[in-house]
């Protein structure tokens, strides 16, 4: 499912929280992350060179999850999600296209949120 050119480490992360502004301030103060606020609901955060490494989003009442999710790179989000479900995972966020990638989120058999991403 994951070819050798894909490292087995996260490619992206999201922090979904009921108070995104507070979370942005916290992580900026803790790690010095620069923040690029896209709108009232989402901000890109990254390293000193300005490349985004993840995002902090505003969780609303219909948000599929709250908390930290690491996204792992795969060639085909839909196929990887189907495989995760076959292995006992549960779909949390159906595959969706973003401006730069395709993502999905599932919980593993222990309830941990895991993201999938393809570019």
DSSP file (Angstrom, degrees, kcal/mol; ACC not computed):
  #  RESIDUE AA STRUCTURE BP1 BP2  ACC     N-H-->O    O-->H-N    N-H-->O    O-->H-N    TCO  KAPPA ALPHA  PHI   PSI    X-CA   Y-CA   Z-CA
    1    1 A X              0   0    0      0, 0.0    74,-0.7     0, 0.0     2,-0.6   0.000 360.0 360.0 360.0 -40.6    0.0    0.0    0.0
    2    2 A X        -     0   0    0     72,-0.1    72,-0.1    73,-0.1     6,-0.0  -0.919 360.0-141.7-110.1 111.7    2.8    2.4    0.8
    3    3 A X    >   -     0   0    0     -2,-0.6     3,-2.2     1,-0.1     0, 0.0  -0.222  27.9-101.8 -69.5 162.4    5.6    2.3   -1.8
    4    4 A X  T 3  S+     0   0    0      1,-0.3    -1,-0.1     3,-0.0    -2,-0.0   0.755 117.4  65.7 -56.9 -27.6    9.3    2.5   -0.7
    5    5 A X  T 3  S+     0   0    0      2,-0.1     2,-0.7     1,-0.0    -1,-0.3   0.666  87.6  80.8 -72.5 -12.5    9.6    6.2   -1.8
    6    6 A X  S <  S-     0   0    0     -3,-2.2     2,-0.1    67,-0.0    69,-0.0  -0.834  80.1-138.8 -93.3 117.4    7.1    7.1    1.0
    7    7 A X        -     0   0    0     -2,-0.7     2,-1.4     1,-0.1    66,-0.3  -0.402  18.6-118.9 -69.6 152.9    8.7    7.4    4.4
    8    8 A X  S    S+     0   0    0     64,-0.1     2,-0.3    -2,-0.1    -1,-0.1  -0.428  83.0  94.7 -90.8  60.9    6.8    6.0    7.3
    9    9 A X  S    S-     0   0    0     -2,-1.4    64,-0.6    64,-0.1    -2,-0.1  -0.969  86.7 -78.2-144.0 157.2    6.5    9.3    9.0
   10   10 A X  E     -A   72   0A   0     -2,-0.3    62,-0.3    62,-0.2     3,-0.1  -0.227  29.2-169.3 -60.1 144.2    3.9   12.0    9.1
   11   11 A X  E    S+     0   0A   0     60,-3.6     2,-0.3     1,-0.3    61,-0.2   0.553  73.2   2.4-104.0 -15.5    3.7   14.3    6.1
   12   12 A X  E     -A   71   0A   0     59,-1.2    59,-3.3   103,-0.1     2,-0.3  -0.974  62.2-153.2-161.9 159.4    1.2   16.8    7.8
   13   13 A X  E     -Ab  70  54A   0     40,-0.6    42,-2.0    -2,-0.3     2,-0.4  -0.990   2.0-160.5-141.7 154.7   -0.6   17.4   11.0
   14   14 A X  E     -Ab  69  55A   0     55,-2.2    55,-2.5    -2,-0.3     2,-0.5  -0.990   5.5-160.1-129.8 141.1   -3.8   19.1   12.1
   15   15 A X  E     -Ab  68  56A   0     40,-2.2    42,-2.7    -2,-0.4     2,-0.5  -0.974  13.0-166.8-117.9 113.4   -4.8   20.3   15.5
   16   16 A X  E     +Ab  67  57A   0     51,-2.7    51,-2.6    -2,-0.5     2,-0.3  -0.895  19.5 162.9-104.0 124.5   -8.6   20.7   15.6
   17   17 A X  E     - b   0  58A   0     40,-2.5    42,-3.4    -2,-0.5     3,-0.4  -0.968  51.3-123.2-144.5 151.8   -9.8   22.6   18.6
   18   18 A X  S    S+     0   0    0     -2,-0.3     2,-0.3     1,-0.3    40,-0.1   0.662 113.1  40.0 -69.2 -14.6  -12.8   24.5   20.0
   19   19 A X     >  +     0   0    0     38,-0.1     4,-2.2     1,-0.1    -1,-0.3  -0.684  65.8 170.3-135.9  81.7  -10.5   27.6   20.4
   20   20 A X  H  > S+     0   0    0     -3,-0.4     4,-2.8    -2,-0.3     5,-0.2   0.859  78.0  55.6 -63.0 -38.2   -8.2   27.9   17.4
   21   21 A X  H  > S+     0   0    0      1,-0.2     4,-2.2     2,-0.2    -1,-0.2   0.926 109.6  46.7 -61.8 -43.8   -6.9   31.4   18.3
   22   22 A X  H  > S+     0   0    0      2,-0.2     4,-2.6     1,-0.2    -2,-0.2   0.920 112.7  49.7 -63.2 -43.6   -5.9   30.2   21.7
   23   23 A X  H  X S+     0   0    0     -4,-2.2     4,-2.7     2,-0.2     5,-0.3   0.907 108.9  52.3 -63.4 -42.2   -4.2   27.1   20.3
   24   24 A X  H  X S+     0   0    0     -4,-2.8     4,-2.4     1,-0.2     5,-0.2   0.941 111.9  46.1 -58.6 -47.0   -2.3   29.2   17.7
   25   25 A X  H  X S+     0   0    0     -4,-2.2     4,-2.7     2,-0.2     5,-0.2   0.926 112.0  51.8 -60.9 -45.1   -1.0   31.5   20.5
   26   26 A X  H  X S+     0   0    0     -4,-2.6     4,-2.5     1,-0.2    -2,-0.2   0.946 114.6  40.6 -56.9 -52.3    0.0   28.5   22.6
   27   27 A X  H  X>S+     0   0    0     -4,-2.7     4,-2.7     2,-0.2     6,-1.0   0.825 113.3  54.2 -72.7 -30.7    2.0   26.8   19.9
   28   28 A X  H  X5S+     0   0    0     -4,-2.4     4,-1.6    -5,-0.3    -1,-0.2   0.939 114.1  42.3 -63.2 -45.2    3.5   30.0   18.7
   29   29 A X  H  <5S+     0   0    0     -4,-2.7    -2,-0.2    -5,-0.2    -1,-0.2   0.876 120.5  42.8 -68.5 -37.4    4.7   30.7   22.2
   30   30 A X  H  <5S+     0   0    0     -4,-2.5    -2,-0.2    -5,-0.2    -3,-0.2   0.948 134.8  11.9 -74.1 -50.6    5.8   27.1   22.8
   31   31 A X  H  <5S-     0   0    0     -4,-2.7    -3,-0.2    -5,-0.2    -2,-0.2   0.520  93.9-119.1-109.3  -8.7    7.5   26.3   19.5
   32   32 A X     << +     0   0    0     -4,-1.6     2,-0.2    -5,-0.6    -4,-0.2   0.737  49.0 173.7  73.9  22.1    7.9   29.6   17.8
   33   33 A X        -     0   0    0     -6,-1.0    -1,-0.2    -9,-0.1    14,-0.2  -0.447  29.8-130.9 -65.1 125.8    5.7   28.4   14.9
   34   34 A X  E     -C   46   0A   0     12,-0.5    12,-1.4    -2,-0.2     2,-0.4  -0.503  25.0-146.0 -68.9 150.7    4.9   31.2   12.4
   35   35 A X  E     -C   45   0A   0     10,-0.2     2,-0.6    -2,-0.1    10,-0.2  -0.978  17.5-166.5-127.8 132.5    1.2   31.2   11.6
   36   36 A X  E     -C   44   0A   0      8,-3.0     8,-2.5    -2,-0.4     2,-0.5  -0.893  18.9-151.1-116.8  97.5   -0.6   32.1    8.3
   37   37 A X  E     -C   43   0A   0     -2,-0.6     6,-0.3     6,-0.3     3,-0.1  -0.567  15.7-178.2 -74.1 117.4   -4.2   32.6    9.1
   38   38 A X  E     -     0   0A   0      4,-2.0     2,-0.3    -2,-0.5     5,-0.2   0.859  63.1 -36.9 -84.2 -38.8   -6.3   31.7    6.1
   39   39 A X  E >  S-C   42   0A   0      3,-1.5     3,-0.5     0, 0.0    -1,-0.3  -0.890  81.2 -63.7-164.9-168.8   -9.7   32.5    7.5
   40   40 A X  T 3  S+     0   0    0     -2,-0.3   -20,-0.1     1,-0.2   -19,-0.1   0.643 129.4  42.4 -66.4 -13.3  -11.7   32.3   10.7
   41   41 A X  T 3  S+     0   0    0      1,-0.2    17,-2.9    16,-0.1     2,-0.3   0.604 113.9  31.8-112.1 -13.2  -11.5   28.5   10.7
   42   42 A X  E <   -CD  39  57A   0     -3,-0.5    -4,-2.0    15,-0.2    -3,-1.5  -0.996  47.5-177.0-154.2 141.3   -7.9   27.5    9.7
   43   43 A X  E     -CD  37  56A   0     13,-1.8    13,-2.4    -2,-0.3     2,-0.4  -0.998  23.7-131.8-135.4 140.4   -4.3   28.6    9.9
   44   44 A X  E     -CD  36  55A   0     -8,-2.5    -8,-3.0    -2,-0.4     2,-0.3  -0.724  24.5-168.7 -85.3 139.7   -1.2   27.1    8.5
   45   45 A X  E     +CD  35  54A   0      9,-2.6     8,-2.9    -2,-0.4     9,-1.9  -0.947  18.2 141.1-127.1 151.8    1.7   26.7   10.8
   46   46 A X  E     -CD  34  52A   0    -12,-1.4   -12,-0.5    -2,-0.3     6,-0.2  -0.763  42.5 -54.6-160.7-155.7    5.3   25.8   10.0
   47   47 A X    >   -     0   0    0      4,-1.6     3,-2.1    -2,-0.2   -13,-0.1  -0.304  62.5 -82.7 -98.5-176.4    8.9   26.2   10.4
   48   48 A X  T 3  S+     0   0    0      1,-0.3    -1,-0.0     2,-0.1   -16,-0.0   0.751 123.8  61.0 -62.2 -26.3   11.1   29.3   10.4
   49   49 A X  T 3  S-     0   0    0      2,-0.1    -1,-0.3     1,-0.1     3,-0.1   0.470 115.5-112.3 -82.5   1.7   11.5   29.3    6.6
   50   50 A X  S <  S+     0   0    0     -3,-2.1     2,-0.4     1,-0.3    -2,-0.1   0.390  70.1 139.4  89.2  -3.8    7.7   29.7    6.2
   51   51 A X        -     0   0    0      1,-0.1    -4,-1.6     2,-0.0    -1,-0.3  -0.603  56.2-120.1 -72.8 127.8    6.9   26.3    4.8
   52   52 A X  E     + D   0  46A   0     -2,-0.4    -6,-0.3    -6,-0.2     3,-0.1  -0.469  33.2 175.7 -70.1 139.5    3.7   25.0    6.4
   53   53 A X  E     -     0   0A   0     -8,-2.9   -40,-0.6     1,-0.3     2,-0.3   0.483  66.6 -24.1-114.4 -13.5    4.1   21.7    8.2
   54   54 A X  E     -bD  13  45A   0     -9,-1.9    -9,-2.6   -42,-0.2     2,-0.3  -0.943  63.0-111.3-174.3-168.8    0.5   21.5    9.6
   55   55 A X  E     -bD  14  44A   0    -42,-2.0   -40,-2.2    -2,-0.3     2,-0.5  -0.978   5.1-141.5-147.3 158.2   -2.5   23.4   10.5
   56   56 A X  E     -bD  15  43A   0    -13,-2.4   -13,-1.8    -2,-0.3     2,-0.3  -0.989  30.1-171.1-121.8 122.0   -4.7   24.5   13.4
   57   57 A X  E     -bD  16  42A   0    -42,-2.7   -40,-2.5    -2,-0.5     2,-0.6  -0.834  27.4-113.7-120.8 153.2   -8.4   24.5   12.8
   58   58 A X  E     -b   17   0A   0    -17,-2.9     2,-0.5    -2,-0.3   -40,-0.2  -0.725  31.0-144.1 -82.0 117.3  -11.5   25.7   14.5
   59   59 A X        -     0   0    0    -42,-3.4     2,-0.2    -2,-0.6   -39,-0.1  -0.725  20.5-172.4 -84.4 127.5  -13.7   22.7   15.5
   60   60 A X    >   -     0   0    0     -2,-0.5     3,-1.7     1,-0.0   -42,-0.0  -0.467  44.9 -83.1-106.8-176.3  -17.4   23.3   15.3
   61   61 A X  T 3  S+     0   0    0      1,-0.3    -2,-0.0    -2,-0.2   -43,-0.0   0.757 130.2  45.1 -62.0 -24.1  -20.3   21.3   16.4
   62   62 A X  T 3  S+     0   0    0      3,-0.0    -1,-0.3     2,-0.0     2,-0.0   0.289  80.9 132.5-102.3   9.9  -20.2   19.2   13.2
   63   63 A X    <   -     0   0    0     -3,-1.7     3,-0.1     1,-0.1    -4,-0.1  -0.356  58.5-135.7 -62.6 138.5  -16.4   18.7   13.2
   64   64 A X  S    S-     0   0    0      1,-0.1     2,-0.3    -2,-0.0    -1,-0.1   0.740  80.3  -2.5 -70.2 -20.7  -15.4   15.0   12.5
   65   65 A X        -     0   0    0      2,-0.1     2,-0.4    48,-0.0    -1,-0.1  -0.987  56.2-143.5-160.8 162.5  -12.8   15.1   15.3
   66   66 A X        +     0   0    0     -2,-0.3     2,-0.3     2,-0.1   -49,-0.2  -0.995  64.0  37.1-129.1 136.9  -11.1   17.2   17.9
   67   67 A X  E    S-A   16   0A   0    -51,-2.6   -51,-2.7    -2,-0.4     2,-0.4  -0.838  95.0 -27.2 125.5-162.2   -7.5   16.8   18.8
   68   68 A X  E     -A   15   0A   0     -2,-0.3     2,-0.4   -53,-0.2    45,-0.2  -0.774  49.6-176.7 -97.4 132.5   -4.2   16.1   17.1
   69   69 A X  E     -A   14   0A   0    -55,-2.5   -55,-2.2    -2,-0.4     2,-0.4  -0.991  13.4-153.1-131.4 125.5   -4.1   14.0   13.8
   70   70 A X  E     -Ae  13 114A   0     43,-0.5    45,-2.9    -2,-0.4     2,-0.5  -0.821  15.3-145.2 -92.1 134.7   -0.9   13.0   12.0
   71   71 A X  E     -Ae  12 115A   0    -59,-3.3   -60,-3.6    -2,-0.4   -59,-1.2  -0.888   9.2-155.8-104.5 127.4   -1.3   12.5    8.3
   72   72 A X  E     -Ae  10 116A   0     43,-2.7    45,-2.1    -2,-0.5     2,-0.2  -0.842  22.6-112.2-104.3 138.6    0.7    9.8    6.6
   73   73 A X  E     + e   0 117A   0    -64,-0.6     2,-0.3    -2,-0.4    45,-0.2  -0.465  41.9 164.9 -73.2 135.8    1.5    9.9    2.9
   74   74 A X        -     0   0    0     43,-2.3     3,-0.2    -2,-0.2    45,-0.2  -0.945  42.4-126.1-140.1 160.3   -0.1    7.2    0.6
   75   75 A X  S    S+     0   0    0    -74,-0.7     2,-0.4    -2,-0.3   -73,-0.1   0.854 102.1  26.4 -75.2 -34.5   -0.5    7.0   -3.1
   76   76 A X     >  -     0   0    0    -75,-0.3     4,-2.5     1,-0.1    -1,-0.3  -0.906  62.0-169.0-137.1 104.0   -4.2    6.5   -3.0
   77   77 A X  H  > S+     0   0    0     -2,-0.4     4,-2.6    -3,-0.2     5,-0.2   0.903  90.2  51.6 -59.7 -43.8   -6.2    7.8    0.0
   78   78 A X  H  > S+     0   0    0      1,-0.2     4,-2.2     2,-0.2    -1,-0.2   0.924 112.8  44.1 -62.4 -45.4   -9.4    6.0   -1.0
   79   79 A X  H  > S+     0   0    0      2,-0.2     4,-2.2     1,-0.2    -1,-0.2   0.905 114.2  49.7 -66.9 -41.5   -7.6    2.6   -1.3
   80   80 A X  H  X S+     0   0    0     -4,-2.5     4,-2.4     2,-0.2    -2,-0.2   0.893 111.2  49.6 -65.8 -38.9   -5.6    3.1    1.9
   81   81 A X  H  X S+     0   0    0     -4,-2.6     4,-2.3    -5,-0.2    -1,-0.2   0.916 109.9  50.8 -65.5 -42.6   -8.8    4.1    3.8
   82   82 A X  H  X S+     0   0    0     -4,-2.2     4,-2.0    -5,-0.2    -2,-0.2   0.903 111.1  49.0 -60.8 -40.4  -10.6    1.0    2.5
   83   83 A X  H  X S+     0   0    0     -4,-2.2     4,-1.7     2,-0.2    -2,-0.2   0.909 108.6  52.7 -65.7 -42.3   -7.7   -1.1    3.7
   84   84 A X  H  <>S+     0   0    0     -4,-2.4     5,-3.1     1,-0.2    -2,-0.2   0.906 109.8  49.3 -59.2 -41.3   -7.7    0.5    7.1
   85   85 A X  H ><5S+     0   0    0     -4,-2.3     3,-1.3     1,-0.2    -1,-0.2   0.887 107.8  53.6 -66.3 -38.4  -11.4   -0.3    7.4
   86   86 A X  H 3<5S+     0   0    0     -4,-2.0    -1,-0.2     1,-0.3    -2,-0.2   0.831 108.0  52.0 -62.1 -31.2  -10.8   -3.9    6.4
   87   87 A X  T 3<5S-     0   0    0     -4,-1.7    -1,-0.3    -5,-0.1    -2,-0.2   0.417 134.6 -85.4 -88.4   1.8   -8.2   -4.1    9.2
   88   88 A X  T < 5S+     0   0    0     -3,-1.3    -3,-0.2     1,-0.3    -2,-0.1   0.468  83.8 135.1 110.4   3.2  -10.6   -2.8   11.8
   89   89 A X      < -     0   0    0     -5,-3.1     2,-0.4    -6,-0.2    -1,-0.3  -0.381  46.3-134.5 -77.3 163.3  -10.3    0.9   11.5
   90   90 A X  E     -F  107   0A   0     17,-2.3    17,-2.6    -2,-0.1     2,-0.1  -0.984  17.9-118.0-125.3 127.3  -13.3    3.2   11.4
   91   91 A X  E     +F  106   0A   0     -2,-0.4    15,-0.3    15,-0.2     3,-0.1  -0.381  37.0 164.4 -62.7 132.0  -13.8    6.1    9.0
   92   92 A X  E    S+     0   0A   0     13,-2.9     2,-0.5     1,-0.3    14,-0.2   0.684  73.5  23.6-114.7 -43.8  -14.1    9.5   10.6
   93   93 A X  E    S-F  105   0A   0     12,-2.5    12,-1.9     3,-0.0    -1,-0.3  -0.971  82.1-135.4-128.6 114.5  -13.5   11.8    7.7
   94   94 A X  E     -     0   0A   0     -2,-0.5     9,-0.1    10,-0.2   -16,-0.0  -0.250  47.4 -72.5 -62.6 155.2  -14.4   10.5    4.2
   95   95 A X  E     +     0   0A   0      9,-0.1     2,-0.3     7,-0.1     9,-0.2  -0.228  62.6 175.8 -52.7 134.2  -11.8   11.3    1.4
   96   96 A X  E     -F  103   0A   0      7,-2.4     7,-2.7    -3,-0.1     2,-0.4  -0.996  28.6-122.9-143.2 143.5  -12.0   14.9    0.5
   97   97 A X  E     -F  102   0A   0     -2,-0.3     5,-0.3     5,-0.2     2,-0.2  -0.733  25.3-170.5 -87.8 134.5   -9.9   17.0   -1.9
   98   98 A X        -     0   0    0      3,-3.9     3,-0.1    -2,-0.4     0, 0.0  -0.616  45.6 -90.6-108.5 175.6   -8.2   20.1   -0.5
   99   99 A X  S    S+     0   0    0     -2,-0.2     3,-0.1     1,-0.2    -2,-0.0   0.760 125.5  21.1 -59.7 -22.2   -6.4   22.8   -2.6
  100  100 A X  S    S+     0   0    0      1,-0.1     2,-0.3    18,-0.0    -1,-0.2   0.472 128.3   4.0-125.5  -3.4   -3.1   20.9   -2.4
  101  101 A X        -     0   0    0     -3,-0.1    -3,-3.9    16,-0.0     2,-0.4  -0.946  64.0-104.5-163.1 178.7   -4.0   17.2   -1.5
  102  102 A X  E     -FG  97 118A   0     16,-2.6    16,-2.1    -2,-0.3     2,-0.3  -0.987  42.9-179.4-118.7 134.4   -6.6   14.5   -0.9
  103  103 A X  E     +FG  96 117A   0     -7,-2.7    -7,-2.4    -2,-0.4     2,-0.3  -0.878  16.2 173.5-133.5 162.1   -7.1   13.6    2.8
  104  104 A X  E     - G   0 116A   0     12,-1.5    12,-2.7    -2,-0.3     2,-0.4  -0.953  16.0-146.9-157.7 160.2   -9.1   11.2    5.0
  105  105 A X  E     +FG  93 115A   0    -12,-1.9   -13,-2.9    -2,-0.3   -12,-2.5  -0.996  18.3 169.2-135.1 140.5   -9.1   10.3    8.7
  106  106 A X  E     -FG  91 114A   0      8,-2.6     8,-3.1    -2,-0.4     2,-0.4  -0.912  30.5-120.4-136.9 166.8   -9.9    7.1   10.4
  107  107 A X  E     -FG  90 113A   0    -17,-2.6   -17,-2.3    -2,-0.3     6,-0.2  -0.909  26.7-132.1-105.6 142.2   -9.6    5.7   13.9
  108  108 A X    >   -     0   0    0      4,-2.3     3,-2.5    -2,-0.4   -20,-0.1  -0.259  43.0 -83.7 -78.7 177.0   -7.5    2.6   14.5
  109  109 A X  T 3  S+     0   0    0      1,-0.3    -1,-0.1   -22,-0.1   -20,-0.0   0.706 132.4  52.8 -59.4 -18.1   -8.8   -0.3   16.6
  110  110 A X  T 3  S-     0   0    0      2,-0.1    -1,-0.3     0, 0.0   -21,-0.0   0.419 122.1-104.4 -95.0   1.1   -7.7    1.5   19.8
  111  111 A X  S <  S+     0   0    0     -3,-2.5     2,-0.3     1,-0.3    -2,-0.1   0.517  70.1 146.3  91.6   5.7   -9.6    4.7   18.8
  112  112 A X        -     0   0    0      1,-0.1    -4,-2.3   -43,-0.0     2,-0.3  -0.595  50.0-122.0 -76.7 135.8   -6.5    6.8   17.8
  113  113 A X  E     - G   0 107A   0     -2,-0.3   -43,-0.5   -45,-0.2     2,-0.4  -0.629  33.1-177.6 -78.5 132.3   -7.1    9.2   15.0
  114  114 A X  E     -eG  70 106A   0     -8,-3.1    -8,-2.6    -2,-0.3     2,-0.3  -0.998  11.2-148.9-133.8 134.5   -4.9    8.7   11.9
  115  115 A X  E     -eG  71 105A   0    -45,-2.9   -43,-2.7    -2,-0.4     2,-0.4  -0.744   1.9-155.4-104.3 152.7   -4.8   10.8    8.7
  116  116 A X  E     -eG  72 104A   0    -12,-2.7   -12,-1.5    -2,-0.3     2,-0.4  -0.963  15.4-178.5-120.8 141.6   -4.1    9.8    5.2
  117  117 A X  E     -eG  73 103A   0    -45,-2.1   -43,-2.3    -2,-0.4     2,-0.4  -0.999  11.7-179.4-144.3 138.5   -2.8   12.2    2.6
  118  118 A X  E       G   0 102A   0    -16,-2.1   -16,-2.6    -2,-0.4   -43,-0.1  -0.990 360.0 360.0-132.6 145.7   -1.8   12.1   -1.1
  119  119 A X              0   0    0     -2,-0.4   -44,-0.1   -18,-0.2    -1,-0.1   0.383 360.0 360.0-110.4 360.0   -0.5   15.0   -3.1
